[in-house]
């Protein structure tokens, strides 16, 4: 729906950049607000970035949101990715 309402793609790019900035610095926000923003990011902003083939932005948004939505799984993913191959 957001994509249908926007005539200029720069508006979407600015919104995505703003959300990326918010997610990268949300340590200062209350826990409840962080979780709401993380869920919005996964449900709305990451799919928009994916639709426009902005994979770097999508990946960063999903990674930042995933850390707050699934902290245990996020720790497991990071620990597994840092292991040397074959171990």
HTML snippet that shows the backbone in 3Dmol.js (N, CA, C, O; Angstrom):
<script src="https://3Dmol.org/build/3Dmol-min.js"></script>
<div id="view" style="width:600px;height:400px;position:relative"></div>
<script>
const pdb = `
ATOM      1  N   UNK A   1       0.826  -1.194   0.000  1.00  0.00           N
ATOM      2  CA  UNK A   1       0.000   0.000   0.000  1.00  0.00           C
ATOM      3  C   UNK A   1       0.870   1.257   0.000  1.00  0.00           C
ATOM      4  O   UNK A   1       0.577   2.224  -0.702  1.00  0.00           O
ATOM      5  N   UNK A   2       1.935   1.232   0.789  1.00  0.00           N
ATOM      6  CA  UNK A   2       2.848   2.370   0.828  1.00  0.00           C
ATOM      7  C   UNK A   2       3.432   2.628  -0.553  1.00  0.00           C
ATOM      8  O   UNK A   2       3.561   3.776  -0.976  1.00  0.00           O
ATOM      9  N   UNK A   3       3.782   1.559  -1.249  1.00  0.00           N
ATOM     10  CA  UNK A   3       4.376   1.711  -2.575  1.00  0.00           C
ATOM     11  C   UNK A   3       3.384   2.330  -3.562  1.00  0.00           C
ATOM     12  O   UNK A   3       3.784   3.087  -4.446  1.00  0.00           O
ATOM     13  N   UNK A   4       2.109   2.015  -3.418  1.00  0.00           N
ATOM     14  CA  UNK A   4       1.094   2.565  -4.318  1.00  0.00           C
ATOM     15  C   UNK A   4       0.855   4.047  -4.048  1.00  0.00           C
ATOM     16  O   UNK A   4       0.451   4.777  -4.953  1.00  0.00           O
ATOM     17  N   UNK A   5       1.095   4.501  -2.831  1.00  0.00           N
ATOM     18  CA  UNK A   5       0.818   5.889  -2.468  1.00  0.00           C
ATOM     19  C   UNK A   5       1.972   6.836  -2.785  1.00  0.00           C
ATOM     20  O   UNK A   5       1.799   8.053  -2.733  1.00  0.00           O
ATOM     21  N   UNK A   6       3.130   6.304  -3.110  1.00  0.00           N
ATOM     22  CA  UNK A   6       4.316   7.132  -3.296  1.00  0.00           C
ATOM     23  C   UNK A   6       4.594   7.329  -4.780  1.00  0.00           C
ATOM     24  O   UNK A   6       4.713   6.364  -5.536  1.00  0.00           O
ATOM     25  N   UNK A   7       4.697   8.594  -5.185  1.00  0.00           N
ATOM     26  CA  UNK A   7       4.995   8.908  -6.581  1.00  0.00           C
ATOM     27  C   UNK A   7       6.495   8.975  -6.838  1.00  0.00           C
ATOM     28  O   UNK A   7       6.940   8.769  -7.967  1.00  0.00           O
ATOM     29  N   UNK A   8       7.261   9.257  -5.824  1.00  0.00           N
ATOM     30  CA  UNK A   8       8.698   9.443  -5.968  1.00  0.00           C
ATOM     31  C   UNK A   8       9.428   8.396  -5.132  1.00  0.00           C
ATOM     32  O   UNK A   8       9.242   8.323  -3.917  1.00  0.00           O
ATOM     33  N   UNK A   9      10.242   7.603  -5.772  1.00  0.00           N
ATOM     34  CA  UNK A   9      10.956   6.510  -5.096  1.00  0.00           C
ATOM     35  C   UNK A   9      11.907   7.036  -4.025  1.00  0.00           C
ATOM     36  O   UNK A   9      12.268   6.299  -3.108  1.00  0.00           O
ATOM     37  N   UNK A  10      12.309   8.276  -4.128  1.00  0.00           N
ATOM     38  CA  UNK A  10      13.217   8.846  -3.117  1.00  0.00           C
ATOM     39  C   UNK A  10      12.572   8.884  -1.743  1.00  0.00           C
ATOM     40  O   UNK A  10      13.266   8.801  -0.729  1.00  0.00           O
ATOM     41  N   UNK A  11      11.254   9.009  -1.697  1.00  0.00           N
ATOM     42  CA  UNK A  11      10.547   9.012  -0.413  1.00  0.00           C
ATOM     43  C   UNK A  11      10.748   7.667   0.288  1.00  0.00           C
ATOM     44  O   UNK A  11      10.994   7.625   1.494  1.00  0.00           O
ATOM     45  N   UNK A  12      10.646   6.583  -0.457  1.00  0.00           N
ATOM     46  CA  UNK A  12      10.837   5.250   0.112  1.00  0.00           C
ATOM     47  C   UNK A  12      12.276   5.085   0.580  1.00  0.00           C
ATOM     48  O   UNK A  12      12.530   4.549   1.659  1.00  0.00           O
ATOM     49  N   UNK A  13      13.199   5.543  -0.227  1.00  0.00           N
ATOM     50  CA  UNK A  13      14.607   5.429   0.138  1.00  0.00           C
ATOM     51  C   UNK A  13      14.912   6.200   1.423  1.00  0.00           C
ATOM     52  O   UNK A  13      15.665   5.720   2.271  1.00  0.00           O
ATOM     53  N   UNK A  14      14.339   7.373   1.568  1.00  0.00           N
ATOM     54  CA  UNK A  14      14.540   8.160   2.785  1.00  0.00           C
ATOM     55  C   UNK A  14      13.916   7.450   3.990  1.00  0.00           C
ATOM     56  O   UNK A  14      14.519   7.424   5.064  1.00  0.00           O
ATOM     57  N   UNK A  15      12.724   6.876   3.831  1.00  0.00           N
ATOM     58  CA  UNK A  15      12.082   6.147   4.924  1.00  0.00           C
ATOM     59  C   UNK A  15      12.913   4.940   5.341  1.00  0.00           C
ATOM     60  O   UNK A  15      13.057   4.670   6.534  1.00  0.00           O
ATOM     61  N   UNK A  16      13.460   4.213   4.372  1.00  0.00           N
ATOM     62  CA  UNK A  16      14.292   3.059   4.686  1.00  0.00           C
ATOM     63  C   UNK A  16      15.579   3.485   5.389  1.00  0.00           C
ATOM     64  O   UNK A  16      16.014   2.836   6.340  1.00  0.00           O
ATOM     65  N   UNK A  17      16.178   4.562   4.925  1.00  0.00           N
ATOM     66  CA  UNK A  17      17.395   5.068   5.560  1.00  0.00           C
ATOM     67  C   UNK A  17      17.109   5.534   6.984  1.00  0.00           C
ATOM     68  O   UNK A  17      17.916   5.314   7.887  1.00  0.00           O
ATOM     69  N   UNK A  18      15.966   6.173   7.182  1.00  0.00           N
ATOM     70  CA  UNK A  18      15.574   6.616   8.514  1.00  0.00           C
ATOM     71  C   UNK A  18      15.368   5.428   9.444  1.00  0.00           C
ATOM     72  O   UNK A  18      15.793   5.462  10.599  1.00  0.00           O
ATOM     73  N   UNK A  19      14.721   4.381   8.951  1.00  0.00           N
ATOM     74  CA  UNK A  19      14.490   3.200   9.777  1.00  0.00           C
ATOM     75  C   UNK A  19      15.810   2.500  10.096  1.00  0.00           C
ATOM     76  O   UNK A  19      16.005   2.012  11.210  1.00  0.00           O
ATOM     77  N   UNK A  20      16.702   2.453   9.131  1.00  0.00           N
ATOM     78  CA  UNK A  20      18.011   1.848   9.367  1.00  0.00           C
ATOM     79  C   UNK A  20      18.777   2.621  10.444  1.00  0.00           C
ATOM     80  O   UNK A  20      19.418   2.022  11.308  1.00  0.00           O
ATOM     81  N   UNK A  21      18.709   3.928  10.389  1.00  0.00           N
ATOM     82  CA  UNK A  21      19.346   4.782  11.396  1.00  0.00           C
ATOM     83  C   UNK A  21      18.712   4.550  12.763  1.00  0.00           C
ATOM     84  O   UNK A  21      19.422   4.445  13.764  1.00  0.00           O
ATOM     85  N   UNK A  22      17.397   4.470  12.815  1.00  0.00           N
ATOM     86  CA  UNK A  22      16.686   4.236  14.076  1.00  0.00           C
ATOM     87  C   UNK A  22      17.084   2.890  14.674  1.00  0.00           C
ATOM     88  O   UNK A  22      17.363   2.792  15.869  1.00  0.00           O
ATOM     89  N   UNK A  23      17.109   1.865  13.845  1.00  0.00           N
ATOM     90  CA  UNK A  23      17.446   0.525  14.339  1.00  0.00           C
ATOM     91  C   UNK A  23      18.887   0.439  14.827  1.00  0.00           C
ATOM     92  O   UNK A  23      19.175  -0.263  15.796  1.00  0.00           O
ATOM     93  N   UNK A  24      19.768   1.132  14.176  1.00  0.00           N
ATOM     94  CA  UNK A  24      21.170   1.080  14.562  1.00  0.00           C
ATOM     95  C   UNK A  24      21.429   1.803  15.886  1.00  0.00           C
ATOM     96  O   UNK A  24      22.438   1.544  16.541  1.00  0.00           O
ATOM     97  N   UNK A  25      20.539   2.698  16.281  1.00  0.00           N
ATOM     98  CA  UNK A  25      20.755   3.487  17.489  1.00  0.00           C
ATOM     99  C   UNK A  25      19.620   3.366  18.501  1.00  0.00           C
ATOM    100  O   UNK A  25      19.372   4.306  19.257  1.00  0.00           O
ATOM    101  N   UNK A  26      18.937   2.247  18.531  1.00  0.00           N
ATOM    102  CA  UNK A  26      17.772   2.138  19.403  1.00  0.00           C
ATOM    103  C   UNK A  26      18.092   1.646  20.796  1.00  0.00           C
ATOM    104  O   UNK A  26      17.184   1.277  21.540  1.00  0.00           O
ATOM    105  N   UNK A  27      19.348   1.632  21.163  1.00  0.00           N
ATOM    106  CA  UNK A  27      19.737   1.245  22.522  1.00  0.00           C
ATOM    107  C   UNK A  27      19.114   2.198  23.539  1.00  0.00           C
ATOM    108  O   UNK A  27      18.817   1.805  24.667  1.00  0.00           O
ATOM    109  N   UNK A  28      18.924   3.417  23.146  1.00  0.00           N
ATOM    110  CA  UNK A  28      18.382   4.439  24.062  1.00  0.00           C
ATOM    111  C   UNK A  28      16.873   4.325  24.251  1.00  0.00           C
ATOM    112  O   UNK A  28      16.315   4.950  25.153  1.00  0.00           O
ATOM    113  N   UNK A  29      16.207   3.534  23.411  1.00  0.00           N
ATOM    114  CA  UNK A  29      14.744   3.436  23.476  1.00  0.00           C
ATOM    115  C   UNK A  29      14.302   2.428  24.531  1.00  0.00           C
ATOM    116  O   UNK A  29      15.041   1.500  24.859  1.00  0.00           O
ATOM    117  N   UNK A  30      13.093   2.613  25.062  1.00  0.00           N
ATOM    118  CA  UNK A  30      12.554   1.615  26.005  1.00  0.00           C
ATOM    119  C   UNK A  30      12.365   0.263  25.302  1.00  0.00           C
ATOM    120  O   UNK A  30      12.175   0.211  24.087  1.00  0.00           O
ATOM    121  N   UNK A  31      12.418  -0.805  26.060  1.00  0.00           N
ATOM    122  CA  UNK A  31      12.337  -2.161  25.521  1.00  0.00           C
ATOM    123  C   UNK A  31      11.063  -2.388  24.695  1.00  0.00           C
ATOM    124  O   UNK A  31      11.118  -2.976  23.616  1.00  0.00           O
ATOM    125  N   UNK A  32       9.933  -1.925  25.200  1.00  0.00           N
ATOM    126  CA  UNK A  32       8.654  -2.110  24.500  1.00  0.00           C
ATOM    127  C   UNK A  32       8.676  -1.452  23.121  1.00  0.00           C
ATOM    128  O   UNK A  32       8.209  -2.032  22.141  1.00  0.00           O
ATOM    129  N   UNK A  33       9.216  -0.247  23.055  1.00  0.00           N
ATOM    130  CA  UNK A  33       9.287   0.473  21.784  1.00  0.00           C
ATOM    131  C   UNK A  33      10.267  -0.208  20.823  1.00  0.00           C
ATOM    132  O   UNK A  33      10.016  -0.259  19.619  1.00  0.00           O
ATOM    133  N   UNK A  34      11.373  -0.727  21.345  1.00  0.00           N
ATOM    134  CA  UNK A  34      12.350  -1.450  20.514  1.00  0.00           C
ATOM    135  C   UNK A  34      11.718  -2.667  19.860  1.00  0.00           C
ATOM    136  O   UNK A  34      11.922  -2.923  18.673  1.00  0.00           O
ATOM    137  N   UNK A  35      10.950  -3.415  20.643  1.00  0.00           N
ATOM    138  CA  UNK A  35      10.302  -4.607  20.097  1.00  0.00           C
ATOM    139  C   UNK A  35       9.269  -4.250  19.034  1.00  0.00           C
ATOM    140  O   UNK A  35       9.157  -4.939  18.020  1.00  0.00           O
ATOM    141  N   UNK A  36       8.514  -3.177  19.260  1.00  0.00           N
ATOM    142  CA  UNK A  36       7.520  -2.735  18.269  1.00  0.00           C
ATOM    143  C   UNK A  36       8.205  -2.311  16.977  1.00  0.00           C
ATOM    144  O   UNK A  36       7.765  -2.677  15.887  1.00  0.00           O
ATOM    145  N   UNK A  37       9.277  -1.542  17.097  1.00  0.00           N
ATOM    146  CA  UNK A  37      10.014  -1.071  15.917  1.00  0.00           C
ATOM    147  C   UNK A  37      10.654  -2.251  15.194  1.00  0.00           C
ATOM    148  O   UNK A  37      10.656  -2.292  13.964  1.00  0.00           O
ATOM    149  N   UNK A  38      11.193  -3.204  15.933  1.00  0.00           N
ATOM    150  CA  UNK A  38      11.810  -4.376  15.309  1.00  0.00           C
ATOM    151  C   UNK A  38      10.775  -5.176  14.528  1.00  0.00           C
ATOM    152  O   UNK A  38      11.054  -5.638  13.421  1.00  0.00           O
ATOM    153  N   UNK A  39       9.576  -5.342  15.098  1.00  0.00           N
ATOM    154  CA  UNK A  39       8.531  -6.088  14.392  1.00  0.00           C
ATOM    155  C   UNK A  39       8.067  -5.335  13.146  1.00  0.00           C
ATOM    156  O   UNK A  39       7.875  -5.949  12.096  1.00  0.00           O
ATOM    157  N   UNK A  40       7.885  -4.028  13.244  1.00  0.00           N
ATOM    158  CA  UNK A  40       7.527  -3.211  12.069  1.00  0.00           C
ATOM    159  C   UNK A  40       8.590  -3.332  10.983  1.00  0.00           C
ATOM    160  O   UNK A  40       8.276  -3.427   9.796  1.00  0.00           O
ATOM    161  N   UNK A  41       9.833  -3.327  11.401  1.00  0.00           N
ATOM    162  CA  UNK A  41      10.945  -3.423  10.450  1.00  0.00           C
ATOM    163  C   UNK A  41      10.871  -4.734   9.685  1.00  0.00           C
ATOM    164  O   UNK A  41      11.027  -4.749   8.464  1.00  0.00           O
ATOM    165  N   UNK A  42      10.634  -5.835  10.391  1.00  0.00           N
ATOM    166  CA  UNK A  42      10.564  -7.143   9.738  1.00  0.00           C
ATOM    167  C   UNK A  42       9.322  -7.274   8.867  1.00  0.00           C
ATOM    168  O   UNK A  42       9.373  -7.900   7.809  1.00  0.00           O
ATOM    169  N   UNK A  43       8.201  -6.688   9.304  1.00  0.00           N
ATOM    170  CA  UNK A  43       6.934  -6.849   8.585  1.00  0.00           C
ATOM    171  C   UNK A  43       6.767  -5.889   7.415  1.00  0.00           C
ATOM    172  O   UNK A  43       6.134  -6.237   6.417  1.00  0.00           O
ATOM    173  N   UNK A  44       7.323  -4.688   7.523  1.00  0.00           N
ATOM    174  CA  UNK A  44       7.056  -3.654   6.517  1.00  0.00           C
ATOM    175  C   UNK A  44       8.309  -3.228   5.757  1.00  0.00           C
ATOM    176  O   UNK A  44       8.348  -3.297   4.529  1.00  0.00           O
ATOM    177  N   UNK A  45       9.321  -2.793   6.480  1.00  0.00           N
ATOM    178  CA  UNK A  45      10.463  -2.151   5.829  1.00  0.00           C
ATOM    179  C   UNK A  45      11.385  -3.125   5.104  1.00  0.00           C
ATOM    180  O   UNK A  45      11.822  -2.835   3.991  1.00  0.00           O
ATOM    181  N   UNK A  46      11.688  -4.264   5.703  1.00  0.00           N
ATOM    182  CA  UNK A  46      12.555  -5.242   5.032  1.00  0.00           C
ATOM    183  C   UNK A  46      11.911  -5.769   3.740  1.00  0.00           C
ATOM    184  O   UNK A  46      12.606  -5.878   2.730  1.00  0.00           O
ATOM    185  N   UNK A  47      10.618  -6.098   3.735  1.00  0.00           N
ATOM    186  CA  UNK A  47      10.003  -6.539   2.471  1.00  0.00           C
ATOM    187  C   UNK A  47       9.994  -5.453   1.384  1.00  0.00           C
ATOM    188  O   UNK A  47      10.120  -5.763   0.199  1.00  0.00           O
ATOM    189  N   UNK A  48       9.850  -4.204   1.779  1.00  0.00           N
ATOM    190  CA  UNK A  48       9.905  -3.121   0.786  1.00  0.00           C
ATOM    191  C   UNK A  48      11.300  -3.051   0.174  1.00  0.00           C
ATOM    192  O   UNK A  48      11.444  -2.927  -1.042  1.00  0.00           O
ATOM    193  N   UNK A  49      12.317  -3.130   1.011  1.00  0.00           N
ATOM    194  CA  UNK A  49      13.693  -3.108   0.492  1.00  0.00           C
ATOM    195  C   UNK A  49      13.932  -4.307  -0.419  1.00  0.00           C
ATOM    196  O   UNK A  49      14.605  -4.186  -1.443  1.00  0.00           O
ATOM    197  N   UNK A  50      13.388  -5.454  -0.055  1.00  0.00           N
ATOM    198  CA  UNK A  50      13.540  -6.651  -0.880  1.00  0.00           C
ATOM    199  C   UNK A  50      12.835  -6.471  -2.226  1.00  0.00           C
ATOM    200  O   UNK A  50      13.365  -6.851  -3.270  1.00  0.00           O
ATOM    201  N   UNK A  51      11.658  -5.898  -2.189  1.00  0.00           N
ATOM    202  CA  UNK A  51      10.882  -5.698  -3.428  1.00  0.00           C
ATOM    203  C   UNK A  51      11.625  -4.793  -4.408  1.00  0.00           C
ATOM    204  O   UNK A  51      11.553  -4.998  -5.620  1.00  0.00           O
ATOM    205  N   UNK A  52      12.335  -3.797  -3.890  1.00  0.00           N
ATOM    206  CA  UNK A  52      13.082  -2.883  -4.744  1.00  0.00           C
ATOM    207  C   UNK A  52      14.516  -3.364  -4.994  1.00  0.00           C
ATOM    208  O   UNK A  52      15.326  -2.638  -5.571  1.00  0.00           O
ATOM    209  N   UNK A  53      14.822  -4.584  -4.561  1.00  0.00           N
ATOM    210  CA  UNK A  53      16.135  -5.207  -4.784  1.00  0.00           C
ATOM    211  C   UNK A  53      17.273  -4.433  -4.127  1.00  0.00           C
ATOM    212  O   UNK A  53      18.384  -4.371  -4.655  1.00  0.00           O
ATOM    213  N   UNK A  54      16.982  -3.847  -2.974  1.00  0.00           N
ATOM    214  CA  UNK A  54      18.008  -3.182  -2.174  1.00  0.00           C
ATOM    215  C   UNK A  54      18.436  -4.173  -1.102  1.00  0.00           C
ATOM    216  O   UNK A  54      18.094  -4.028   0.071  1.00  0.00           O
ATOM    217  N   UNK A  55      19.185  -5.176  -1.524  1.00  0.00           N
ATOM    218  CA  UNK A  55      19.523  -6.294  -0.657  1.00  0.00           C
ATOM    219  C   UNK A  55      20.395  -5.898   0.534  1.00  0.00           C
ATOM    220  O   UNK A  55      20.218  -6.442   1.625  1.00  0.00           O
ATOM    221  N   UNK A  56      21.305  -4.990   0.358  1.00  0.00           N
ATOM    222  CA  UNK A  56      22.164  -4.557   1.470  1.00  0.00           C
ATOM    223  C   UNK A  56      21.316  -3.923   2.579  1.00  0.00           C
ATOM    224  O   UNK A  56      21.503  -4.224   3.758  1.00  0.00           O
ATOM    225  N   UNK A  57      20.395  -3.056   2.199  1.00  0.00           N
ATOM    226  CA  UNK A  57      19.518  -2.400   3.179  1.00  0.00           C
ATOM    227  C   UNK A  57      18.614  -3.443   3.827  1.00  0.00           C
ATOM    228  O   UNK A  57      18.450  -3.444   5.047  1.00  0.00           O
ATOM    229  N   UNK A  58      18.026  -4.331   3.026  1.00  0.00           N
ATOM    230  CA  UNK A  58      17.148  -5.374   3.563  1.00  0.00           C
ATOM    231  C   UNK A  58      17.890  -6.249   4.563  1.00  0.00           C
ATOM    232  O   UNK A  58      17.381  -6.547   5.643  1.00  0.00           O
ATOM    233  N   UNK A  59      19.075  -6.647   4.196  1.00  0.00           N
ATOM    234  CA  UNK A  59      19.867  -7.513   5.058  1.00  0.00           C
ATOM    235  C   UNK A  59      20.196  -6.834   6.391  1.00  0.00           C
ATOM    236  O   UNK A  59      20.082  -7.455   7.448  1.00  0.00           O
ATOM    237  N   UNK A  60      20.595  -5.585   6.343  1.00  0.00           N
ATOM    238  CA  UNK A  60      20.916  -4.860   7.571  1.00  0.00           C
ATOM    239  C   UNK A  60      19.683  -4.670   8.448  1.00  0.00           C
ATOM    240  O   UNK A  60      19.753  -4.836   9.666  1.00  0.00           O
ATOM    241  N   UNK A  61      18.556  -4.323   7.831  1.00  0.00           N
ATOM    242  CA  UNK A  61      17.320  -4.158   8.593  1.00  0.00           C
ATOM    243  C   UNK A  61      16.924  -5.458   9.279  1.00  0.00           C
ATOM    244  O   UNK A  61      16.588  -5.463  10.463  1.00  0.00           O
ATOM    245  N   UNK A  62      16.964  -6.561   8.536  1.00  0.00           N
ATOM    246  CA  UNK A  62      16.590  -7.847   9.112  1.00  0.00           C
ATOM    247  C   UNK A  62      17.548  -8.261  10.224  1.00  0.00           C
ATOM    248  O   UNK A  62      17.111  -8.763  11.259  1.00  0.00           O
ATOM    249  N   UNK A  63      18.842  -8.057  10.023  1.00  0.00           N
ATOM    250  CA  UNK A  63      19.819  -8.429  11.044  1.00  0.00           C
ATOM    251  C   UNK A  63      19.602  -7.648  12.333  1.00  0.00           C
ATOM    252  O   UNK A  63      19.623  -8.222  13.421  1.00  0.00           O
ATOM    253  N   UNK A  64      19.394  -6.339  12.212  1.00  0.00           N
ATOM    254  CA  UNK A  64      19.198  -5.513  13.406  1.00  0.00           C
ATOM    255  C   UNK A  64      17.900  -5.877  14.126  1.00  0.00           C
ATOM    256  O   UNK A  64      17.877  -5.973  15.353  1.00  0.00           O
ATOM    257  N   UNK A  65      16.827  -6.079  13.372  1.00  0.00           N
ATOM    258  CA  UNK A  65      15.544  -6.421  13.985  1.00  0.00           C
ATOM    259  C   UNK A  65      15.593  -7.809  14.617  1.00  0.00           C
ATOM    260  O   UNK A  65      15.038  -8.020  15.695  1.00  0.00           O
ATOM    261  N   UNK A  66      16.249  -8.749  13.958  1.00  0.00           N
ATOM    262  CA  UNK A  66      16.332 -10.124  14.457  1.00  0.00           C
ATOM    263  C   UNK A  66      17.030 -10.189  15.811  1.00  0.00           C
ATOM    264  O   UNK A  66      16.673 -11.013  16.653  1.00  0.00           O
ATOM    265  N   UNK A  67      18.009  -9.338  16.025  1.00  0.00           N
ATOM    266  CA  UNK A  67      18.719  -9.309  17.312  1.00  0.00           C
ATOM    267  C   UNK A  67      17.788  -9.037  18.481  1.00  0.00           C
ATOM    268  O   UNK A  67      17.996  -9.560  19.575  1.00  0.00           O
ATOM    269  N   UNK A  68      16.749  -8.212  18.257  1.00  0.00           N
ATOM    270  CA  UNK A  68      15.831  -7.880  19.339  1.00  0.00           C
ATOM    271  C   UNK A  68      14.627  -8.798  19.389  1.00  0.00           C
ATOM    272  O   UNK A  68      14.089  -9.041  20.470  1.00  0.00           O
ATOM    273  N   UNK A  69      14.190  -9.313  18.254  1.00  0.00           N
ATOM    274  CA  UNK A  69      13.030 -10.195  18.252  1.00  0.00           C
ATOM    275  C   UNK A  69      13.379 -11.604  18.726  1.00  0.00           C
ATOM    276  O   UNK A  69      12.582 -12.242  19.412  1.00  0.00           O
ATOM    277  N   UNK A  70      14.544 -12.082  18.370  1.00  0.00           N
ATOM    278  CA  UNK A  70      14.985 -13.440  18.731  1.00  0.00           C
ATOM    279  C   UNK A  70      16.421 -13.399  19.262  1.00  0.00           C
ATOM    280  O   UNK A  70      17.337 -13.855  18.577  1.00  0.00           O
ATOM    281  N   UNK A  71      16.634 -12.862  20.466  1.00  0.00           N
ATOM    282  CA  UNK A  71      18.004 -12.701  20.962  1.00  0.00           C
ATOM    283  C   UNK A  71      18.762 -14.026  21.127  1.00  0.00           C
ATOM    284  O   UNK A  71      19.959 -14.088  20.846  1.00  0.00           O
ATOM    285  N   UNK A  72      18.076 -15.086  21.580  1.00  0.00           N
ATOM    286  CA  UNK A  72      18.761 -16.369  21.757  1.00  0.00           C
ATOM    287  C   UNK A  72      19.189 -16.945  20.416  1.00  0.00           C
ATOM    288  O   UNK A  72      20.322 -17.403  20.265  1.00  0.00           O
ATOM    289  N   UNK A  73      18.296 -16.923  19.453  1.00  0.00           N
ATOM    290  CA  UNK A  73      18.616 -17.443  18.122  1.00  0.00           C
ATOM    291  C   UNK A  73      19.696 -16.597  17.458  1.00  0.00           C
ATOM    292  O   UNK A  73      20.559 -17.121  16.754  1.00  0.00           O
ATOM    293  N   UNK A  74      19.644 -15.303  17.683  1.00  0.00           N
ATOM    294  CA  UNK A  74      20.642 -14.407  17.110  1.00  0.00           C
ATOM    295  C   UNK A  74      22.030 -14.724  17.657  1.00  0.00           C
ATOM    296  O   UNK A  74      23.008 -14.740  16.909  1.00  0.00           O
ATOM    297  N   UNK A  75      22.114 -14.975  18.954  1.00  0.00           N
ATOM    298  CA  UNK A  75      23.401 -15.340  19.555  1.00  0.00           C
ATOM    299  C   UNK A  75      23.917 -16.646  18.973  1.00  0.00           C
ATOM    300  O   UNK A  75      25.112 -16.787  18.710  1.00  0.00           O
ATOM    301  N   UNK A  76      23.019 -17.600  18.774  1.00  0.00           N
ATOM    302  CA  UNK A  76      23.410 -18.876  18.197  1.00  0.00           C
ATOM    303  C   UNK A  76      23.907 -18.739  16.773  1.00  0.00           C
ATOM    304  O   UNK A  76      24.875 -19.392  16.384  1.00  0.00           O
ATOM    305  N   UNK A  77      23.258 -17.902  16.001  1.00  0.00           N
ATOM    306  CA  UNK A  77      23.678 -17.678  14.613  1.00  0.00           C
ATOM    307  C   UNK A  77      25.057 -17.027  14.564  1.00  0.00           C
ATOM    308  O   UNK A  77      25.916 -17.420  13.776  1.00  0.00           O
ATOM    309  N   UNK A  78      25.249 -16.041  15.406  1.00  0.00           N
ATOM    310  CA  UNK A  78      26.543 -15.344  15.420  1.00  0.00           C
ATOM    311  C   UNK A  78      27.648 -16.268  15.881  1.00  0.00           C
ATOM    312  O   UNK A  78      28.743 -16.241  15.319  1.00  0.00           O
ATOM    313  N   UNK A  79      27.393 -17.080  16.882  1.00  0.00           N
ATOM    314  CA  UNK A  79      28.412 -18.000  17.389  1.00  0.00           C
ATOM    315  C   UNK A  79      28.773 -19.038  16.334  1.00  0.00           C
ATOM    316  O   UNK A  79      29.946 -19.370  16.167  1.00  0.00           O
ATOM    317  N   UNK A  80      27.772 -19.553  15.619  1.00  0.00           N
ATOM    318  CA  UNK A  80      28.031 -20.544  14.581  1.00  0.00           C
ATOM    319  C   UNK A  80      28.774 -19.957  13.390  1.00  0.00           C
ATOM    320  O   UNK A  80      29.601 -20.639  12.784  1.00  0.00           O
ATOM    321  N   UNK A  81      28.502 -18.741  13.056  1.00  0.00           N
ATOM    322  CA  UNK A  81      29.138 -18.141  11.893  1.00  0.00           C
ATOM    323  C   UNK A  81      30.601 -17.768  12.154  1.00  0.00           C
ATOM    324  O   UNK A  81      31.366 -17.581  11.208  1.00  0.00           O
ATOM    325  N   UNK A  82      30.998 -17.657  13.437  1.00  0.00           N
ATOM    326  CA  UNK A  82      32.365 -17.282  13.774  1.00  0.00           C
ATOM    327  C   UNK A  82      33.286 -18.498  13.902  1.00  0.00           C
ATOM    328  O   UNK A  82      34.503 -18.346  14.006  1.00  0.00           O
ATOM    329  N   UNK A  83      32.709 -19.702  13.894  1.00  0.00           N
ATOM    330  CA  UNK A  83      33.527 -20.915  13.992  1.00  0.00           C
ATOM    331  C   UNK A  83      34.273 -21.160  12.683  1.00  0.00           C
ATOM    332  O   UNK A  83      33.745 -20.875  11.608  1.00  0.00           O
ATOM    333  N   UNK A  84      35.472 -21.677  12.763  1.00  0.00           N
ATOM    334  CA  UNK A  84      36.195 -22.049  11.541  1.00  0.00           C
ATOM    335  C   UNK A  84      35.473 -23.177  10.825  1.00  0.00           C
ATOM    336  O   UNK A  84      34.822 -23.998  11.472  1.00  0.00           O
ATOM    337  N   UNK A  85      35.573 -23.236   9.495  1.00  0.00           N
ATOM    338  CA  UNK A  85      34.888 -24.295   8.747  1.00  0.00           C
ATOM    339  C   UNK A  85      35.338 -25.685   9.226  1.00  0.00           C
ATOM    340  O   UNK A  85      36.507 -25.892   9.554  1.00  0.00           O
ATOM    341  N   UNK A  86      34.402 -26.618   9.261  1.00  0.00           N
ATOM    342  CA  UNK A  86      34.706 -27.979   9.642  1.00  0.00           C
ATOM    343  C   UNK A  86      34.671 -28.254  11.127  1.00  0.00           C
ATOM    344  O   UNK A  86      35.025 -29.353  11.552  1.00  0.00           O
ATOM    345  N   UNK A  87      34.251 -27.281  11.941  1.00  0.00           N
ATOM    346  CA  UNK A  87      34.209 -27.513  13.379  1.00  0.00           C
ATOM    347  C   UNK A  87      32.816 -27.375  13.907  1.00  0.00           C
ATOM    348  O   UNK A  87      32.591 -27.538  15.106  1.00  0.00           O
TER     349      UNK A  87
END
`;
const viewer = $3Dmol.createViewer("view");
viewer.addModel(pdb, "pdb");
viewer.setStyle({}, {cartoon: {color: "spectrum"}});
viewer.zoomTo();
viewer.render();
</script>
